[in-house]
Amino acid sequence: MFDFAVFGSLFLTLFVIMDPPGITPIFLALTAGRAAKVQRRMAWQAAAVAFGVITVFGICGQQILDYLHITTPALMIAGGLLLLLIALDLLTGKSEEPTQTKDVNVALVPLGMPLLAGPGAIVSVILAVQHADSAGAQISVWAAIAAMHVVLWLVMRYSLLIIRVIKDGGVVLVTRLAGMMLSALAVQQIINGITQVIEAR
């Protein structure tokens, strides 16, 4: 049977890690200057990419990490470095020169991964799938994953209404704010990864 406790626990965990409200300013900054149709496409592309990555790691994530000899701290540090590069682009204004190629890239990186499908979410899903020891628990785990990505898509999809209100000046402000938030998130992720490496020794 469907396990609401498992569903609720994983959904809340992913909600805290993926932080849909917190992704809003970053999504607005990265999609600024695009046509409304492109922005809507990027919203579902980012959610779909994140869901795809999470699904792959949920099914065979531990085997992938073991085969490549990648530790969780290494995954965290790599994701943090990638986020830091994106944050620097936002802070310096380089993200304000969109191209058709970049439209696709932004939906994949950094929105899809590592912002949404980051190390924290990946590890949480791997552990949840491993601990789901019944068919009902497995259904609950995957239902929570699917529900979380629907929420992410809805948040990004309707955050586009904010752009119409704040106009260009507000978008520039949001871009700088998103860059600052993202750089802090990246540094914290790198620190957490390094700390885990040191504690493991």
C-alpha positions, 0 to 999 in steps of 0.5 A: 500500500501507499506509504504516506509517511515515506512520501511526506518525509522524502517530499519535505526533504527534497523541498528543503534541499531543492528550495523552489522559492529560492530557485525563483530569483535565480531562474528569473535572472537566467531567463531574463531577456528571453521571449516568453515562449522560450522562458516557458520552455526552459521552465519545463526543460529544467524540471525535466532534466532534473527529474531525469538525473534524479531518476537515473541516480535513484535507479543506479546511482550508487553503482555509478558512483562506485564504478567511477570511484566518486565519493559524495564529498567529491560530488559536492565540491564539483557541484559547488565549483560549477555553481560558483562559476555561474554565480560569477557570471551573474554578478558580472553581468555576463549572463545578460547576453543570451544566445540560442545555444545558451537558452538550451544550456541554461535549462540544462546547466545550471538549472537542471543540474546542479541547482535542482538535481544537486548532490544533496538531492541525489544522495537523498534519493539514493538513500530513500530508494535503498531504504524502501524495502517494499513495493508500497514504499518504492511507489511512495518514494517515486511519487514524492520525486515526481510530485516535487518536480511538478512543484518545481515546474509550477514555481518556475513557470509562474515566476515569469509573471514577476518579470512583467511586474519588476521590468528591466531594472528589477531584473538587473537587481534580481540578477545581482541578488541571485548571483550573491545567493548562488555564490554563497550557496556554492561556497557552502557546498564546497566547504561541506564537501571539504569538511566531509573529506577531512572527517573521513580521514 
